[in-house]
Amino acid sequence: MKRVSPTRALQLLEETPLPQLGQMALEKKRELHPSKITTFVVDRNINYTNICWVKCKFCAFYREKGSPEGYLLSFEEIDKKIEELLEIGGTQILFQGGVHPDLKIDYYEKLVSHIHQKFPQITIHGFSAPEIDYIAKISRIPVEEVLIRLKGAGLSSIPGAGAEILVERVRKIISPKKISTDRWLEIHRKAHQLGIKSTATMMFGSVETPAEVIEHLERIRQLQDETGGFRAFIMWSFQPKNTQLYKEGVVNHKATSARYLRYLALARLYLDNFKNIQSSWVTQGSYIGQLALLYGANDLGSTMMEENVVRSAGVTNHLNQQEMINLIREVGEIPAKRNTAYEILEIYR
């Protein structure tokens, strides 16, 4: 089957009726997942610190060093959060925080080792490319060494956070201090080469154009062709409330649910080398999160026992495991609990 080109992708975005685009994406999904199994993971998002010097204009979560609202969780506090996760059958922690100006590789190595040794049954999916980049710089060691040492301590995989839109024009407006597109891609490339899988993400709805969304998809498709190291693609919409972009009047409204579904469907068609695409019920709510399963998503994401970043922007949605199972069943699919590697742990027929 001929691959979708950037020109064709833009045509699909701008000219194809949404139901038709959704049907095309659903058919592509059925090719990849003929068993109609839709997965989810039981995990907890642990934001170990909100102190960050990068100060992205789209973020309402960060606090500057010295802020009375800034925090760095103790190992004991992190342990308690993991123990609570284990009580509900959780298997993974998504571990990320602000880019703390003072924390070097020794801290992260000790932290990962502590969690891995105390909770060997928990998969550590953590540390975005911007965090890894800064750990390398402040520790004066190569990125490869950071990755090797964290993997040796027990890190399993890394999330795709920090991608936003992988186009320099956009990044200079919304996150001028954050690493470049090429640097983000290079860190994920190095991780893949070291046997560390990752996810790819996209945050849309700030200042990007449809053509720039397609450019973003093209960059991650190219890297996936090269390494095969991405396990999934996850997309969400920018939440403007309480952010600098909102305060400056650059962005004063959320992207529509229709725009989310349109981009999601396009991603399923364009990212032909990604088996898994996740629904973002956390930003879209349960109804659109469920509808996304008919627009190309095959994974409902996480039960998200804890979520702080989106909540800082005034958005709060909750789903427990049974609610996820029900949402999946209601669209005629078979729910299944998975682990970080997208291996099925239990099917709910």
N, C-alpha and C positions, 0 to 999 in steps of 0.2 A: 504494500500500500504506500502511495506517495506521501512523503512527509509534508506537514503543513509548513509553508514558508512564511516569513514575516509579512510579506505583502498579502498573502491569503489570510493570515491571521487578522490583520487590520480590517480586511474586507468582511470577515466573519463578525468581528466586533461591531462594526458600524452598520452593516446591512442586513444581517440575519435576524429574524424575529426571535425573541428570547425562548419561546417554547420549542422552536425548531433547533436552536443551538443546544438547548438542554437535551433534546432527543438524540442529537448527534453524539453528545458527550456520554449519555447513558448507554448508547450502543457501543461506544469505545470501551466503557467500563465493563460491559458484559463480556467483551472479548477477553479482557484481562482477568476478570473475576466471574467466570460462568457459573460457579456454585452459589452465587447470590449471598455469600457470607460477608457481613459487614462487621468490622472489628471495633473494639475500644480498649483502652488501657486504664487500669486503676492506679493512679499515681498522685503525687503531691508536688506542687511547684514550691520549692523552698528558695526564697530570695534572701540569701545570707547577709546581704547588706544593701542599703539604699543610698549609700554614700558614693557619689560619682562625680568625676571632674569633667566628663565629656559634655554633659548638660545639653542633650539633644532637645531641639525645640518642639518635638512631637511628644515628649515624655513628661508625664505628671508625677511619676514615681520617685525620681531622684531627689536627693538632698545634697547640698554642698557640705564639704568637710567643716565641722564646727557647728553645724545646724543643730538646734535642740531636738529636732525631729529625726536626725540621722541615727542609724543603728548599725551594729555589727553583731550578729547572733553568736552566742557562745556555743561551744561544742555541746554543752548540756542541753541548751535550748533546741539545737538541731536534733539531738538524740530523741528528745521528747516528741518532736514532730514525726520522726520516722517510726517511733513506737506506736503512735496513734494511727499512722498509715498501715502498719502491719496488722493492727487490730481489725481493719476492714478488708483485709486481703490484698493490700497494695503490693505492687512488684517493682515500682520504679520511682525515683525522685528526679524531677527536672530541677537542676541546681544551677542557678545563675543569679547575678546581682548587678549592682552598679559597678563601674570601673573604679575601684577604690584606689586612691593615689598612693597608698602606703603598703599594700599587700604584695609581697614577693613570692617567688616559687616555693620557698620553704613553707610558708603558711598553707598554700593550696595543697602541696604534697602531703603535709601532715593531716590536713582536713580530710582529703580523699582517703588516705590510708586508714584514718580513724574510723570513718564510716564503713569502709569496705571490710575491715577486720571485725568490727562490732556487729555489722548487719550484712553478712556475706550473701544473703538471699535477696538483697535489694540491688537493682541495677542503677548505677549512677550515670545519668544522662545530663551532662553539665558543661558549662562555661562556653560562652559565645566566642566567636572569632575576635571581636574587639577586646574581650577580657584576656584571651590568650595572647593577643598581640601586645597588650600592655604589660602582662606578666613577664613576657620575654624582654621588653624594653627596660622595665624597672629593675629586673634581675640581671640584665646585661648578658643574656644567653640567647641562642637562636630559638626560633619558634619550634623547630624540630625537637630540641631538648626539652622544652616545656611539655610538648605532647608525649614524648617518650617517658618522661618522669611521671606525668599524671596517669598515663596508661599503666605504668608499672605499679603505681599506688592503688589502682583499682578503677580508674575511669573507663567506662565502657564505650560511650559515644558522645558526640557533641551536637547541640541544637543549632538551628539555623539563624538564631536571633542576630540582629545587627545587619541583616541584609537590607531591610526596608525596600528601597528600589535601587537596584544595582546600576545606576546611571549617575554620573558625576554631577550633572546640572542639578538634579534633585537633591543629592546628598549635600551639596554646598549650601542649599537653602535650609534644609530641615535638620541636618546634623553636621555642621561644618568641621567639628573637631574629631569626628569618627573616622575610622580607617576607610580607605578608598575601596572602590569596587574590585580592583585587581588584587588588593591585599586580602579582602574577604575571600575571594575565590582561591587565592594561593594558600591560605591557611587551611581551607577545606581540602584542597588538593593534597597538601602535606599530610593531613590527618588520614585521608583515604590511602595514601601510599604507605602509611604506617599501620594499616589495618584497623583504623578507627572510623567506623561508619558515622554518618551525620544526617541531618535533615536540611532541606532548603526551604526558605520562607519568603514571603513577600507581604509587605504592608502597603496597601494602596489607599487612596482617598485624601492625599495631602495636596501636592502640587504637580504630580506627574501627569503626563499625557497618555492616551491609549498606546501610542507608538512606543513610549518609554516602558510601559508595562510589558509589551512584546519584547523589547530589548532585554529586559530583565529575564524573561522566560528563555530567551535565546542563550544568554550567558550561562544559566544553570543547565540547560539542555546540553550545551557544548561540553561543560565539565563532566556531566554524567556520561556522555559518550566516551570521554577520556578515561574516567576512573571507575564508574559504576558504584561509587561510594555513597550516594544519597539513598536513604531508605524511603523517604517520603517527601512530599511537598505540602506545605501548610501556608495558607493565605488568610489574612484578616484585614479588616478595614480600620483605618485611623480613627481613633476616638478623641475628638478635639478638646473636650471640656477640660479645663484647668491647665492646658498646655500653653507654651509660649507662642506657638503658631496661632492659637485661638486669641490670646491676649493682644497679639500684634495685628489681628484682623486679616492674617494671611489665609486662614481657613476658618470658616465660621459655621460649617455644617458637616454632618456625617454623609458619607457615601450611601446611596440607597441600597436596599436589599437586592433590587433588580440588578444593580451594577455588580454587586458581590457575586450573584449567581451567573452573570454573564462572564465575568473574569474566571470564575471557577470552571465553567464549562469549557472556556477557551484553553485553560491550563490542562484539562484532561486531554484535549485534542492535540495540543502543541507538545506537551511533555510526554511523548510517546515512549520514552525510556524510563519513566517513573511508574512503578507498579502501584504505589500507594499515594492517594491524595486525601487529605484530612479535611473534614468539615469544621468550621469555626463557630460552634454554637456559643462560645464564650463571648464573642463580640456581636453575634447576630441574633442570639436568643434561640430557644429550642425549636420553634416552628421553622425558621429559615435554616437552622442547623440540620433539621430533619429533611427539609426540601432539597438541601444540597446533595443528599444521597441520590436524588433523581437527576442531578446535574453533574454527575461525574465523581463525587466523593465516594470512597469505599470504606472510610474509617471515620468514626464519630469522635475521635480524639480521646481526651482524658476526662475522667469524672471530676478532675480538678478539685481535689479536696481543699486546696488552698490556692488563691490567686490574688495577687496584690497589684500588679502593674496596670491591668485594664481597670481594676476597681478604683485606682487612683484618678482615673479619667472619668469617674462617675458612672461606670457601667458594671452592673452586678447581675449575673445569671448563674443559676445553680442546677445541677443535675446529679442524681445519685445513680448507682449501677442499675437498679430496677427501672428507673425512668429511661435510661439509655436503651435498655433491652426493649422496652415498650415502644420507644420511638422507631427503632429499627424494624421491629415486627410490623408496625403500622404501615410501612411502605412495602411490605411483602418480601422483606429480606430476613436472613437468619443471623441473629446476634451471636457474637463470639468475643470472649475476653482474650486479649493477646498480651505479649510482653513487648519490650522495647524493640526487639528484632523482628517484630511482626509474626512471631510464631504463635499459633493458636494454643491457648491453655485450656479453654473450655468452650463448648458450643452449647447454646441454649435453644434447642429445637422445640 
